[in-house]
């Protein structure tokens, strides 16, 4: 093997790893909504968790990425430790898909059908189709093009590695090297170190398949412990990602490690014991890409079948390794580990945005109640919610900025833009809630009494404000643009009600049936309610405009009020609903 073969080997390895990375990220991006749907079905059932992990890993082609996601979910409080066990086991099975794809390269025969089943035959065509879709396609087609390109590059790298290592078939030292790997301890260590360096068991198994196919020097006896070690080595990624996380996230990474170590010990012990009795004929046979895919899959399936019933024991072992601290730990609101899987991070950001909207709704409704009946405890609760909203806005804003720099689908980009345009409005509504409690305090301290007519007028306005707030939060949480289209007509009605309440107060003031003090606090209340409705309008407009890939609030509002029939119909309906007696 010459120095030029080494150069070719390194280039092939680079192409293989790059192709795998491109294919995995493109699969994840293209299947973002499906991935979010799968992750939305998290359950405490270990079996369903196993299917979840298998499905996600089959989509994104990386058990390491899935496990890092799980660590992030546990760190964010989205997933319990017990739930994580099944997902991790499923991820180990799902990662074997890549090995099966690569095993098709070993197909040989004269028939056209067999030749076309080999990826070496059709991956160049796939690359051509991929570049055409990537250059001229849009949206999902462009993403599919990237998937095809990634696979074509991966296969080209595989062929380069196989060609570069072919001369090793005649090298005695290479054959002796793989004879040494028949030692289980040495084989496991080599597999673990190789995978720990490149942080991908799929890639390291692919490299082993290339060596086995091109040299013929790898026996099943040597390949088996190396594959076991590769499964252990892939735990490095999760262990690194858990550094600095809370105790349950660190326990999740330890469960991944223990699963593979215990599985390796149990599997190898059982296999060697059975081989001593039955002398399996394939043990000393030459390994090929297909054999390696079979060993990889059988190991993960058998290990999962053995350890799944003992999932609680794995949790207990992880708890003993990472004991509880003296101080309770905080759950991370938005875990940066999820950024490695942007589709999942976007969904998490959307859910946090929904939580933020719910907090602001509760804060305002609580604050409105204090204007009628003073409650110091409720006022403190509103203040705490406003502080929480400030924290949410800062954390979510920073997270979204980081996320916007990732490779995202068009739908995910729209979600991020909508959040960026709306979180400040939710935070401002919570500020107005605090302002309401300050006005309520003034009413309480000065013992201001409202007339029955004034209370009736305010009740109509407050009902409309509560309605527009509820509609806005519900539309935002469900991403319902149709519901968002009903906000602006109601905002117009709130503005009309504010003007009418002012006019009716002035009439009562002139008649001597209302006090000056009430007029001061009324002005504050009306200003707050009008501002809340304005923020609701901003949120609804952002949802609609971003979805249409444009953002010009004034143009949208002018267009609505210039004769839109739906706007007029809705305005009239709301106007008839909120009238003074």
Residue pairs with C-beta under 8 A, 6 or more apart in sequence:
1 164
1 165
1 167
1 168
1 171
2 167
5 164
5 165
5 167
6 164
8 160
8 163
8 164
9 160
9 161
9 164
9 165
11 157
11 160
12 156
12 157
12 158
12 159
12 160
12 161
12 162
12 163
12 164
12 210
13 157
13 161
13 207
14 157
15 153
15 154
15 156
15 157
15 160
16 153
16 154
16 157
16 158
16 160
16 161
16 203
16 206
16 207
16 210
17 157
17 198
17 200
17 203
18 153
18 157
19 149
19 150
19 151
19 152
19 153
19 154
19 155
19 156
19 157
20 61
20 98
20 150
20 154
20 200
20 202
20 203
20 206
21 150
22 146
22 149
22 150
22 153
23 61
23 146
23 147
23 150
23 151
23 154
24 60
24 61
24 62
24 65
24 150
25 146
25 150
25 407
26 143
26 144
26 146
26 147
26 149
26 150
27 59
27 60
27 61
27 147
28 35
28 59
28 60
28 65
28 341
28 342
28 343
29 143
29 146
29 342
29 343
29 407
29 408
29 409
29 412
30 140
30 143
30 144
30 146
30 147
30 409
31 59
31 60
31 343
32 342
32 343
32 346
32 409
32 411
32 412
33 343
33 411
34 59
35 56
35 59
35 60
35 341
35 343
35 344
36 343
36 344
36 346
36 347
38 52
38 55
38 56
38 59
39 52
39 56
39 69
39 344
39 347
41 48
41 52
42 49
42 52
42 73
42 78
42 79
42 83
42 87
43 49
43 52
43 83
44 80
44 82
44 83
45 86
46 82
46 85
46 86
46 89
46 308
46 311
47 86
47 308
48 86
49 83
49 84
49 85
49 86
49 87
49 89
49 90
50 86
50 87
50 89
50 90
50 93
50 304
50 308
51 90
52 86
52 87
52 90
53 66
53 70
53 86
53 87
53 88
53 89
53 90
53 91
53 92
53 93
53 94
54 90
54 91
54 93
54 94
55 90
55 94
56 66
56 69
56 87
56 90
56 91
56 94
57 63
57 65
57 66
57 90
57 91
57 93
57 94
57 95
57 97
58 94
58 97
60 66
60 341
61 95
61 97
61 98
61 202
62 95
62 200
62 202
63 91
63 92
63 94
63 95
63 201
63 202
63 234
64 199
64 200
64 201
64 234
64 237
64 238
65 340
65 341
66 87
66 88
66 91
66 94
67 88
67 91
67 234
67 235
67 237
67 238
67 252
67 253
67 256
68 237
68 238
68 241
68 337
68 340
68 341
69 337
69 338
69 340
69 341
69 344
70 79
70 84
70 87
70 88
70 91
70 238
70 252
71 238
71 241
71 242
71 245
71 249
71 252
71 253
71 337
72 241
72 249
72 335
72 336
72 337
72 338
73 79
73 84
73 335
73 338
74 80
74 81
74 84
74 246
74 248
74 249
74 251
74 252
75 245
75 246
75 248
75 249
75 331
75 332
75 335
75 337
76 331
76 332
76 333
76 334
76 335
76 338
76 348
77 331
77 332
78 348
79 87
81 248
81 251
81 252
81 255
81 315
81 318
82 311
82 312
82 315
84 252
84 255
85 255
85 259
85 311
85 314
85 315
86 308
86 311
88 252
88 255
88 256
88 259
89 259
89 303
89 304
89 307
89 308
89 311
90 304
92 231
92 259
92 260
92 300
92 303
92 304
93 297
93 300
93 301
93 304
95 201
95 202
95 234
95 300
96 293
96 296
96 297
96 300
98 202
98 205
98 206
99 202
99 205
99 206
99 209
99 289
99 292
99 293
99 296
99 297
100 293
100 297
101 119
102 119
102 158
102 205
102 206
102 209
102 289
102 293
103 209
103 288
103 289
103 290
103 292
103 293
104 117
104 118
104 119
104 289
105 118
105 119
105 120
105 155
105 158
105 159
105 162
105 209
105 213
105 289
106 213
106 288
106 289
106 290
107 114
107 115
107 117
107 118
108 114
108 118
109 115
115 121
116 122
119 151
119 155
120 155
120 159
123 151
123 152
123 155
123 156
124 152
126 148
126 151
126 152
127 148
127 149
127 152
127 153
127 156
129 145
129 148
130 144
130 145
130 146
130 147
130 148
130 149
130 150
130 151
130 152
131 145
131 149
132 145
133 141
133 142
133 144
133 145
133 148
134 142
134 145
134 146
134 149
135 145
137 144
137 145
139 409
139 410
140 409
143 409
154 206
158 206
158 209
158 210
161 207
161 210
161 211
161 214
162 210
162 213
162 214
163 214
165 210
165 211
165 214
165 215
166 214
166 215
168 174
168 211
168 214
168 215
168 217
169 214
169 215
169 216
169 217
174 215
174 217
175 217
178 217
178 218
178 219
178 222
179 222
180 186
181 187
181 190
181 222
181 225
181 226
182 219
182 221
182 222
182 225
183 225
184 225
184 228
184 268
184 272
185 225
186 225
187 222
187 224
187 225
187 226
187 228
187 229
188 225
188 226
188 228
188 229
188 232
188 264
188 268
189 229
190 226
190 229
191 204
191 225
191 226
191 227
191 228
191 229
191 230
191 231
191 232
191 233
192 229
192 230
192 232
192 233
193 229
193 233
194 204
194 207
194 229
194 230
194 233
195 201
195 203
195 204
195 229
195 230
195 231
195 232
195 233
195 234
195 236
196 233
196 236
197 233
198 204
199 234
199 236
199 237
200 234
201 230
201 231
201 233
201 234
204 230
204 233
205 227
205 230
205 292
205 293
205 296
208 218
208 223
208 226
208 227
208 230
208 292
209 288
209 289
209 292
209 293
210 289
211 217
211 218
212 218
212 223
212 286
212 287
212 288
212 289
212 291
212 292
213 288
213 289
216 286
218 286
218 287
219 283
219 284
219 285
219 286
219 287
220 282
220 283
220 284
220 285
220 286
220 287
220 291
220 295
221 283
221 284
222 287
223 287
223 291
223 292
223 295
224 268
224 271
224 295
225 268
227 292
227 295
227 296
227 299
228 263
228 264
228 267
228 268
228 299
229 264
231 260
231 263
231 264
231 299
231 300
232 257
232 260
232 261
232 264
234 260
235 253
235 256
235 257
235 260
238 252
238 253
238 256
238 257
239 253
239 254
239 256
239 257
241 253
241 337
242 249
242 250
242 252
242 253
245 332
245 335
245 337
246 329
246 330
246 331
246 332
247 322
247 323
247 324
247 325
247 329
250 322
251 315
251 318
251 319
251 321
251 322
252 318
254 317
254 318
254 321
254 322
255 314
255 315
255 317
255 318
258 314
258 317
258 318
259 303
259 307
259 314
260 303
262 303
262 307
263 299
263 300
263 302
263 303
263 306
263 307
264 303
266 303
266 306
266 307
267 299
267 302
267 303
274 280
275 283
282 291
285 291
307 314
333 352
333 391
333 392
333 395
333 396
334 348
334 349
334 352
334 395
334 396
334 399
335 348
336 399
336 402
338 344
338 345
338 348
339 345
339 402
339 403
339 406
342 403
342 406
342 407
342 408
342 412
343 408
343 409
343 412
345 399
345 403
345 406
346 403
346 408
346 412
346 415
346 416
349 396
349 399
349 400
349 403
349 415
349 416
349 419
350 415
350 419
350 479
352 392
352 395
352 396
352 399
353 396
353 419
353 422
353 423
353 426
353 476
354 476
354 477
355 392
356 389
356 392
356 393
356 396
356 423
356 426
356 427
357 426
357 472
357 473
357 476
357 477
358 473
358 477
359 385
359 388
359 389
359 392
359 430
360 385
360 389
360 426
360 427
360 429
360 430
360 433
360 473
361 469
361 470
361 473
362 385
363 382
363 385
363 386
363 389
363 429
363 430
363 433
363 434
364 429
364 430
364 432
364 433
364 436
364 469
364 532
365 466
365 469
366 378
366 381
366 382
366 385
366 433
367 379
367 382
367 433
367 434
367 436
367 437
367 440
368 436
368 462
368 465
368 466
369 375
369 378
370 378
370 379
370 382
370 436
370 437
370 440
371 436
371 439
371 440
371 443
371 525
374 440
374 441
374 443
374 444
379 437
379 440
379 441
382 433
382 434
382 436
382 437
383 434
383 437
385 430
385 433
386 430
386 431
386 433
386 434
389 426
389 427
389 430
390 427
392 423
392 427
393 423
393 424
393 426
393 427
396 419
396 423
397 420
397 423
400 416
400 419
400 420
403 416
404 413
404 416
404 420
408 416
414 546
414 547
414 549
415 479
417 546
417 551
418 479
418 542
418 543
418 546
418 547
421 538
421 542
421 546
421 551
422 476
422 538
422 539
422 542
422 543
425 535
425 536
425 538
425 539
425 542
426 535
426 539
428 531
428 535
429 469
429 532
429 535
429 536
432 528
432 531
432 532
432 535
435 524
435 528
436 525
436 528
439 521
439 524
439 525
439 528
442 448
442 521
442 524
443 521
446 517
448 515
448 517
448 518
448 521
449 515
449 518
450 458
450 518
451 508
451 513
451 514
451 518
453 504
453 508
453 513
454 505
454 508
454 514
454 518
454 522
456 580
456 581
457 500
457 501
457 504
457 505
457 580
458 501
458 522
458 525
460 497
460 578
460 579
460 580
461 494
461 497
461 498
461 501
461 526
461 529
461 578
462 529
463 578
464 490
464 493
464 494
464 497
464 574
464 578
465 494
465 529
465 532
465 533
467 490
468 487
468 490
468 491
468 494
468 532
468 533
468 536
469 532
469 536
471 483
471 486
471 487
471 490
471 536
472 484
472 487
472 536
472 539
472 540
474 480
474 483
475 481
475 483
475 484
475 487
475 540
475 543
476 484
476 539
476 543
479 543
481 543
481 544
481 547
484 539
484 540
484 543
484 544
485 540
485 544
485 566
486 570
487 536
487 537
487 539
487 540
488 537
488 540
488 541
488 557
488 560
488 567
489 567
489 570
489 571
489 573
489 574
490 533
490 570
490 574
491 533
491 534
491 536
491 537
492 561
492 571
493 571
493 574
493 575
493 578
494 529
494 530
494 533
495 530
495 533
496 575
497 578
498 526
498 529
498 530
500 580
501 522
501 526
502 522
502 526
504 580
505 514
505 518
505 519
505 522
508 514
509 516
509 519
538 553
541 553
541 556
541 557
542 551
544 556
545 551
545 552
545 553
545 556
560 567
561 567
